[in-house]
């Protein structure tokens, strides 16, 4: 039994359903929401959360859910981690804001030092901090253009980079992120990604195809940067074929193209290394980071080679809230907890337990076409048995069944036929195995 710092109410680390889902209090709250919040701000599950700790979230009706979403990969070290809560409280009592570009403070500097230490490569690095993953990507575009003097941006099929004007243009899937929102950022060019389960290509073959597209569509002389998610997030947790990304980066370096790894979802111990690039043998020129970097507090950044980062002129980077001192304090605590609690090792334990459970289900249910991913970033692709055609209806059924039985799940994939699992890296084997029992029941009821 554990306790949240906010409510002091005990939260047992177990799945517990007391009412219909959503319960009466959540239904009432949802009615209030509809009066003041536009439908464009969606809700995957309209249950309203009162408290959370470690791997369990509790709604206002008292239902307890195993959290396999982690706020879309944010609470990587668990909800209301004691060290993060303490760091936030201590910093909030000192000062909450000055704007780093007006009167700076140590927390921002310390986060930059930690990122320089833990991102791949031994070269000199610089970091600028901002508020969200999309904002980090926008800044990486600016920095790459300034450094190269070129304009075009390359992206990959199935990519997701955000909801701002430029990042909407960089996304592969238009709906729902950009539908009807007018003219988007320009000079964005797209090429096929490595998708081993569907394309069957080796890393070398996939890289040759990607490079061919960029050379024909835009040409290296006009290409400022290529953005790649080392493990794609919204696109379906695709792990590229061996060698694909390193070959792509080699081509970038030969042609004065900045290689940017978007590690917003895959970073900060999520994949079993600090950043997924490391596990794939990749040393990016620039990296975008966010989500799990601050334990639930809003923080993001761009970190990379000093010569590239230094290309921006004084005053060209920054923002009012970028690198907020409370968020920076939380981030330092997250880095400390990763080291102190061996959370890289814990992420690999989660991978082993989760992959074993999902592989057992795959043997039982042929609609599970592939189990893939790294660390606490695992997915299954659901297909029509005997084919590789997507089965989005199966994903919807399993997600809905999970909701009704105390398991928070997320879908993914361009065709909505991927179930993605983003547990925190400290989730116990017992909770993971309990979640597998819910999934087993869901697949059984779907295949009847």
Residue pairs with C-beta under 8 A, 6 or more apart in sequence:
1 10
1 11
1 12
1 13
2 10
2 11
2 12
2 13
2 53
2 54
3 9
3 10
3 11
3 53
4 11
4 51
4 52
4 53
4 79
4 80
5 80
5 82
5 85
6 51
6 80
7 50
7 51
9 51
9 58
11 51
11 52
11 53
11 54
11 56
11 58
11 64
12 56
12 64
13 54
13 55
13 56
13 428
13 431
14 56
14 64
14 431
14 434
15 56
15 64
15 65
15 66
15 405
15 406
15 407
15 431
15 434
15 438
16 62
16 63
16 64
16 406
17 63
17 64
17 404
17 405
17 406
18 61
18 62
18 63
19 61
19 62
19 63
21 45
21 47
21 63
21 403
21 404
22 30
22 45
22 46
22 47
22 59
22 61
23 47
23 59
23 60
23 61
23 62
23 63
24 61
25 48
25 59
25 60
25 61
26 46
26 47
26 48
26 59
26 60
26 61
27 46
29 48
29 60
30 43
30 46
30 48
33 43
33 46
44 69
44 410
45 403
45 408
47 59
47 60
47 61
47 63
47 65
47 403
48 59
48 60
49 57
49 58
49 59
49 60
50 58
50 59
50 60
51 57
51 58
52 58
52 67
52 75
52 79
52 80
53 78
53 79
53 80
54 78
54 79
54 80
54 424
54 426
54 427
55 66
55 67
55 78
55 79
55 423
55 424
55 426
55 427
55 428
55 431
56 64
56 65
56 66
56 67
56 79
57 64
57 65
57 67
57 79
57 408
58 64
58 65
59 65
63 406
64 406
65 406
65 407
65 408
66 406
66 407
66 408
66 423
66 427
66 431
66 434
66 435
67 75
67 79
67 408
67 423
67 424
68 402
68 407
68 408
68 409
68 410
68 421
68 422
68 423
68 435
69 408
69 409
69 410
69 422
70 76
70 292
70 422
70 423
70 424
71 296
72 265
72 291
72 410
72 422
73 233
73 265
73 270
73 291
73 292
73 377
73 422
74 291
74 292
74 296
75 292
75 295
75 296
75 424
76 268
76 269
76 270
76 291
76 292
76 295
76 334
76 376
76 424
76 425
77 84
77 269
77 292
77 295
77 334
77 337
77 338
77 341
77 343
77 424
77 425
77 426
78 424
78 425
78 426
78 427
79 296
79 424
81 295
81 333
81 334
81 337
83 333
83 336
83 337
84 294
84 295
84 296
84 297
84 330
84 333
84 334
84 337
86 333
87 329
87 330
87 332
87 333
88 297
88 326
88 329
88 330
88 333
90 329
91 107
91 325
91 326
91 328
91 329
92 326
94 325
95 105
95 325
96 324
96 325
96 326
97 321
97 324
97 325
98 104
98 105
98 325
99 320
99 321
100 108
100 129
100 318
100 322
100 323
101 315
101 318
101 319
101 322
105 325
105 328
107 323
107 325
107 328
107 329
107 331
107 332
108 129
108 323
108 325
108 328
110 328
110 332
111 127
111 129
111 293
111 299
111 301
111 323
111 328
111 331
111 332
112 126
112 127
112 129
112 301
112 303
114 331
114 332
114 335
115 125
115 127
115 289
115 301
115 303
116 125
116 126
116 127
116 303
118 274
118 275
118 335
119 125
119 274
119 275
119 277
119 287
119 303
120 275
120 277
120 278
120 282
120 283
120 284
121 283
121 284
121 305
123 305
123 306
124 305
124 306
124 307
125 303
125 304
125 305
125 306
125 309
126 303
126 304
126 305
126 306
126 309
126 310
127 301
127 302
127 303
127 309
128 139
128 301
128 302
128 309
128 317
128 318
128 322
129 299
129 300
129 301
129 322
129 323
129 328
130 136
130 139
130 300
130 301
130 302
130 319
130 322
130 323
131 298
131 299
131 300
131 319
131 321
131 322
131 324
132 162
132 290
132 298
132 300
133 161
133 162
133 262
133 264
133 265
133 288
133 290
133 291
133 300
134 161
134 162
134 163
134 164
134 167
135 162
135 164
135 300
135 319
135 322
136 264
136 288
136 289
136 290
136 300
136 301
136 302
137 161
137 162
137 164
137 166
137 167
137 170
137 227
137 262
137 264
137 288
138 162
138 164
138 166
138 167
139 302
139 317
140 225
140 227
140 260
140 286
140 288
140 302
140 304
141 153
141 166
141 224
141 225
142 312
142 316
142 317
143 258
143 286
143 302
143 304
143 308
143 309
143 311
143 312
143 317
144 153
144 224
144 225
144 258
144 260
144 286
144 308
145 151
145 224
145 225
146 311
146 312
146 313
146 316
147 224
147 258
147 307
147 308
147 311
148 224
148 225
148 256
148 257
148 258
150 221
150 222
150 223
150 224
150 256
151 187
151 222
151 224
152 187
152 188
152 189
152 218
152 222
152 223
152 224
153 170
153 187
153 188
153 189
153 223
153 224
153 225
153 226
153 227
154 188
154 189
154 190
154 191
154 214
154 218
154 223
154 225
154 226
154 227
154 257
155 161
155 170
155 172
155 188
155 189
155 190
155 191
155 226
155 227
156 172
156 190
156 191
156 192
156 193
156 210
156 226
156 227
156 228
156 229
156 232
157 172
157 190
157 191
157 192
157 193
157 195
157 235
158 172
158 173
158 193
158 195
158 232
158 235
158 236
158 238
158 413
158 414
159 170
159 171
159 172
159 190
159 193
159 227
159 228
159 229
159 232
159 235
159 262
160 171
160 172
160 173
160 177
160 229
160 232
160 233
160 234
160 235
161 167
161 170
161 171
161 227
161 262
162 168
162 170
162 171
163 177
165 184
165 185
166 184
166 185
167 185
168 177
168 178
168 181
168 184
168 185
169 178
169 184
169 185
169 186
169 188
170 185
170 188
170 227
171 177
171 178
172 190
172 235
172 414
173 234
173 414
178 184
189 213
189 214
189 217
189 218
189 223
190 213
190 217
191 209
191 210
191 211
191 213
191 214
191 217
192 199
192 206
192 209
192 210
192 213
193 206
193 210
193 228
193 232
193 235
193 238
193 240
194 201
194 203
194 206
194 207
194 210
194 238
194 240
194 241
194 244
194 245
195 206
195 238
196 238
196 239
196 240
196 241
197 238
197 369
197 370
197 372
197 381
197 388
198 388
199 206
201 209
201 241
202 241
202 242
202 243
203 240
203 241
203 242
203 243
203 244
203 247
204 243
204 244
204 247
205 241
206 240
206 241
206 244
207 243
207 244
207 247
207 248
207 251
210 244
210 248
211 248
211 251
214 220
214 223
214 226
220 255
220 256
220 257
221 255
223 255
223 257
224 257
224 258
225 257
225 258
225 259
225 260
225 286
226 248
226 252
226 257
226 258
226 259
226 260
227 260
227 262
228 245
228 248
228 259
228 260
228 261
228 262
229 235
229 261
229 262
229 263
229 264
229 265
229 266
230 240
230 245
230 261
230 263
230 266
230 271
230 275
230 276
230 277
230 279
230 280
230 282
231 237
231 238
231 239
231 265
231 266
231 271
231 276
231 373
231 374
231 377
232 238
233 264
233 265
233 266
233 412
233 420
234 412
235 412
235 413
235 414
236 379
236 381
236 412
236 413
236 414
236 418
236 420
237 372
237 373
237 377
237 378
237 379
237 412
237 418
237 420
238 372
239 372
239 373
239 374
240 280
245 277
245 280
245 282
246 280
246 281
246 282
248 259
249 259
249 282
249 283
249 284
249 285
251 257
252 258
252 259
252 285
253 259
258 285
258 286
258 308
259 284
259 285
259 286
260 284
260 285
260 286
260 287
260 288
260 304
261 275
261 276
261 277
261 282
261 284
261 286
261 287
261 288
262 287
262 288
263 275
263 276
263 277
263 287
263 288
263 289
264 288
264 289
264 290
264 291
264 300
265 291
265 377
266 275
266 276
266 377
267 274
267 275
267 276
267 287
267 289
267 290
267 291
267 292
267 293
268 274
268 275
268 289
268 291
268 292
268 293
268 334
268 338
269 292
269 338
269 343
269 344
269 347
269 375
269 425
270 276
270 292
270 347
270 375
270 376
270 377
270 422
270 425
271 279
271 347
271 373
271 374
271 375
271 376
271 377
272 279
272 344
272 347
272 348
272 351
272 374
272 375
272 376
273 279
273 344
273 375
274 338
274 344
275 287
275 289
276 374
276 377
277 283
277 284
277 287
279 374
284 304
285 304
285 305
285 308
286 302
286 303
286 304
286 305
286 308
286 309
287 302
287 303
287 304
288 300
288 301
288 302
289 300
289 301
289 302
289 303
290 299
290 300
290 301
291 300
292 334
293 299
293 300
293 301
293 331
293 334
294 327
294 328
294 330
294 331
294 334
295 330
295 331
295 333
295 334
296 330
297 324
297 326
297 327
297 330
297 331
298 321
298 324
298 327
299 323
299 324
299 327
299 328
299 330
299 331
301 323
302 309
303 309
337 343
338 344
341 426
343 425
343 426
346 425
346 426
347 375
347 376
347 425
348 375
349 429
350 375
350 376
350 423
350 425
350 427
350 432
351 373
351 374
351 375
351 376
351 378
353 429
353 432
353 433
354 376
354 378
354 421
354 423
354 432
355 371
355 373
355 378
357 432
357 433
357 435
357 436
357 439
358 368
358 371
358 378
358 380
358 421
358 436
358 439
359 371
360 436
361 368
361 380
361 436
361 439
361 440
361 443
362 368
362 371
362 380
364 440
364 443
365 443
365 447
366 385
366 386
367 382
367 383
367 384
367 385
367 391
367 394
367 443
367 446
367 447
368 380
368 381
368 382
368 443
369 380
369 381
369 382
369 383
369 388
370 380
370 381
371 378
371 379
371 380
372 378
372 379
372 380
372 381
373 379
373 421
375 425
376 421
376 422
376 423
376 424
376 425
376 427
377 420
377 421
377 422
378 420
378 421
379 412
379 418
379 419
379 420
379 421
380 418
380 419
381 390
381 413
381 417
381 418
382 390
382 391
382 392
382 394
382 395
382 398
382 417
382 418
382 419
383 389
383 390
383 391
383 417
384 390
384 391
390 413
390 415
390 416
390 417
391 417
392 415
392 416
392 417
394 417
394 443
394 446
395 411
395 413
395 416
395 417
395 418
395 419
396 411
396 416
397 442
397 445
397 446
398 409
398 419
398 439
398 442
398 443
398 446
399 409
399 410
399 411
399 419
401 438
401 441
401 442
401 445
401 446
402 408
402 409
402 438
402 439
402 442
403 409
405 438
405 441
405 442
406 438
407 435
407 438
407 439
409 419
409 421
410 419
410 420
410 422
411 418
411 419
411 420
412 418
412 419
412 420
423 431
423 432
